[in-house]
């Protein structure tokens, strides 16, 4: 008998498995690789200052150092680069935006994250000039694709990954455990991303979803080092490749790239750059979102053998490590979950 079955090996499932394993738990994952999964398409941006009002991301003081330590530890474990500190250059378009930034910078709580004096580097030469620029520090790029791929290889080597679509008809609930085909486990945890909408046990939760489309482009010989937010995000990937994104579509029909998304991103990038670029690929994914913008953590109210870790959304790179560890503390040491993320904040009976 194993301790945990985890369904889904995206960012959430990978991090949850990592922390459970660190606690000495035996874990098996079930995942059918999906090239349109949000984790596979995401740029992995950690950005402590967001929005038009330049506010700190929720719990960023706790999230940032824990994320950095976690990803750097995984780099040592897996032997791949995952965490790359990169400042974010933000383009401002008028006097009011610049003034709002400078006023916010006067707050002591923001001074560790915001810069007024910036160094554009190669962007100064190869992009169209803007009204003003400011800079976010303590930001980073997490190479989620590297993490998931390397961790997948580790799981396969250890015979702890079943590469198949999860079959709900094969799941049997026992008094204190679950059975799935030829396995028995104390608990099963679902980390399915947006596909959780089709989960018959957790579809009562108010899942949302936004479809995002991105381009991978080649811009030779510019060597942009920082991330730039100007119309779109430009995120360096190495070898002259850059992640460009992303669109937001709340009324999507599927998770496939569209001609409209391709055109939008290409047009925005053309507005920013003053040099040619080559589109290498066009990708799309649906991000799992929650109406209150907080993750889903917890056990099913009627079936405590089943749990969920989901809803990381666009801030998954920063939220994931902290809340994976937080959930493991709940699962293995009976530590209380924060009310903001506990699925008990949504009524099971009233929705059913």
N, C-alpha and C positions, 0 to 999 in steps of 0.2 A: 504494500500500500504506500502511495506517495502522499505528500502533504498538500500540494496545490497543483491543480491544472489551471493554466492560464490560456485563455482563448484570445489570440491576437498578439502578434509580435511587432507592433509598431513601437513608437516611442514609449507609450504607457506600459505596454506589456514587457518590453525590454527592461525598463527601469525597475518595474515591480519585481521581475524575476531576479534582477541583480541584487536588490536589497533583501529579498527572501533568502536567496542563496547565501548572502553574507551572514544571515541569522542561522545558517545550518539547516535550512529547510530543503526538502527534496521537491523539485519543481519540474513539471513537463509542460511544454507549450504546444499549442495546436494553431497552425497558421497556414493559410493558403496565400502565398505571395500575391499581392495585388499592386500592379505598377501605378495605379491611380490612387493608392492610399495617401492620405495627407502627409504622413511621415516621410514618404518617399519623395514628395514634391516640395516640401517646405524648405525654406532657406535657413531656418534655425536661428532667426534673429532674436537676440536678447536686447531689448531697448527699454531702459528704465524710465525714459521720459516720452510720453505719448500724447497724441491728440492735439487738437487746436488750442487747448488751454494749457498745454505743457504741464501735465500733472504726472506725478510719480506713479508707476505701476503699483498695483495692490501688493503689499507685503514685500516690496522689492528689497528692503534692507535685509530681510531674512533669506529671500530667494537667491539673490545674486551670489553671496559667498558660498552657499550650499551647492548651487549649480556648478560653479567653477570647480570646487573641490571634487564633486561627483564626476564630472566629465574628465577632469585631469586624472582621477583615479582609474577611470575606465580606459583612458589612453594607455596607462601603464599596464593594465590587465590585458588589453586586446592588441596592443602594438600598432595602433593607428592614430592619426591626428583627428581629434574631435572638436576641441575647444580652441577658438582663435579670437583673442581680444581684438576688437575693431571698433573704433569710434564711429558714430553716425554723424554725418554732415547733414544738417537740415536747411533746406532752402526756404527763405522767407520772402514774401512777395510784396510787402508794403510796410510803411512806417509803423502802422499799428501792430503788426505781427512782431516786428523787431522790438518795439517798446514793451509789448506784453512779455516777451522773452526776458528782457533786461530787468523788468520789475520782478518777475518770478525768481530770477537769479539772486535777488537781494534776500530771499528767504534762506535762512541758515540751513534748513533741511534739504535744500536743493543744490547747494553750492558744490557738493561732491559729484554732481552729475551733469552740470551745465557749464559750458564755456561760451564766452562772448567773442574772444579772439580765436580765430580758426586758421588752420593751415590746409588749404585746398589740395596741395600737391598737384598731381597730374590733372585733376579735374579743372583746374584753372585754365589749362591750355586746351582741353579737348571737350569742354561743355559750354553751352551758351551761358553767358553771365546772368545772374539773378540780382534782384534788389539787394539782398543781404544773405549772409550765411551765419549759422550758429552751429555749435557742436555739442553732441552728447558723449560723455565719457562713461566708463565702466559698462559700456555696451560690448556685445560679443556676437560672434557667429558660431553656431554649433553645427557641425557637419553631421546632421542626423542620419543621412544616408550611409556614411562611413560607419557610424555606431551600429546601426541596425544590421548592416551587411556583415560586419566583423563579429557581432554577437551571434548572428545566425550561424556562422561557421563554427563558433564555439559550441553552440547547442547541438549542431549536427555531429560534431566530433564526439561529444559526450552522450550521444543518442538520447537527447532530451527534447527533440523537436519532431512533431508529426506534421508533415507538409500535406495538409488536406483541408478541405472545407469542413467546418464543424457541422455535425448532424444532430440537431436537437432531438430527433426521434430516438437517437441512441443514448440519450442522457437519462439516467435513472436516479431518482432521489431516494436515499435510504435514511434511516433515522438520524444518524450522526455523520453521514458521508454522502458521496455521490459515486455513481458508477458510469463509466463511459467506455463502451465496447469492452476491451479486455483490461481496463484500468479501474482502480478504485482510489479515491482521494478524499481527504478530510474536507476540502473545499474546492470549488471551482470559481475562478474570478474572470469576468468578461472584460476584455480591453479591446473592443471591436471597432473603435472609432465611430464614424457616422453609420456604419452598418448595424449598430445597436438598435436602430429604429425597428429592425425586423426581429429583434430578440423578444420572444414571447413572454419572458419573465420580467424584463425591464423596460418594455415599451410604454409603460404607464408614465415614465419620466418625461418631462417636457423637453425632449431633444429638438434642437434646431439644426441648422446646417447652412453653411455658405460655400458656394463653389468658387474656387479660385483658380485662375489660369495664369501661367507663367511662361516666359521664354528663357531658354538658355542660348546666349549669343556669344559669338567670338568677336572681340575687339582687339586686334593685334597691337602689341608694342606700346600700350598706354600704361600698363602696370598701376591701375587704381588700387590703392591700399585700403582706404576707408570705405564704409558703406555710405551711399548718397541717397537721400530721400528728396527727389525733385520730380514731381509728376508721378514717377514710379520709384521703387527701390532698385538700386544697382548694388549687387552684392558680389564681390570677387569670389571666384571658385578655384582659381589657379589655372595655369596653362592658357592664359588669355581668354578664359571663359568667365561669363558673368551671368548671374541669376537676375532676371528682370521681372518684377511683379509687384503686387498681384492684383487681379481683378476681384470684385466681390459681387456675387450673384446669389440673391436669396430666393429666386424663382427658377431655379435650374430644373431641367428635365432629366438630366443624367450627369455622369461624371466625366464626360468626354470633352476634349478641346473643341472650341468653336471658331468659326471664321471670324465672327465679331470680336471675340477675345483676342485672337491673333492680331487683327487689325488695330484694335485699341492699343495694345501694348507696343506694337511696332510704331504706331504714330506718336505715342508719348515719348518713346525713346529717341525717335528722330527729332522731336522738339528739344530734347536735352542735349544730345551729342552734336558736335559739329564735324564729325568724321564718320565714315561708313562703318557698318557692322554687319555681321553674317549671322542669320538665325540658324542655330544648330538643331534645336528641338523646341517643341511646343507641348506643354504638359498641363494637366488639369487634375484637380482633386476636390473632394468635399470635406471641409473641416467640420468636426463635431462641435457644436456650440450649445450653450445653455442660456436661457433667457436672462438669468441674473449674472452671467459671465463668471461663474464659479464652477470648479470641477465637480463631478459626481464621484463620491466615495461612499462605500458602505456595503452592508449586507442586505439581502432581500428581506423585507419585513415579515413575510410568511415562510420563507425558506432560507434560514440562516446558513445553510451549506453553500449558498451562492452569493457572490459579491460582484461589485462593479467598480472599475476605475476608468473614468472616461471624461469627456468634456474639456480637454485641455485647451482646445481652440487655437487661436493665433499666437497665444503666449505659451505654448506648450514647452518650448525650449527652456524657459525660466521656471514655469510651474511644475514641470514633470518631476525633477529630482526631489524637491522638497516634499511634494505630496505623495510620491511613491514611498519615500521613507516614512512619512506620517501614517500612511495606510498600513505599512508593515508593523509599525508600533501598535496600531489598533488590533491587527490580526494576531500578532504573536505575543504581545505583552498587555493586551486589553486596555491600552491607553485610549482616552476619549478622543473622538474626532472633533475637529473644529466645526461648530454649527454651520458656518458659511459653506462648507463643502459636503457635509453629511447629507445623504439622500433622504434622511428622515425629514428634511425641511419641506419635502413634497409629500402630500398625503396619498397613500396607496389606496385606502378604502374609498375615499371620495371620488378618486379618478376612476376606479374600477366600478 
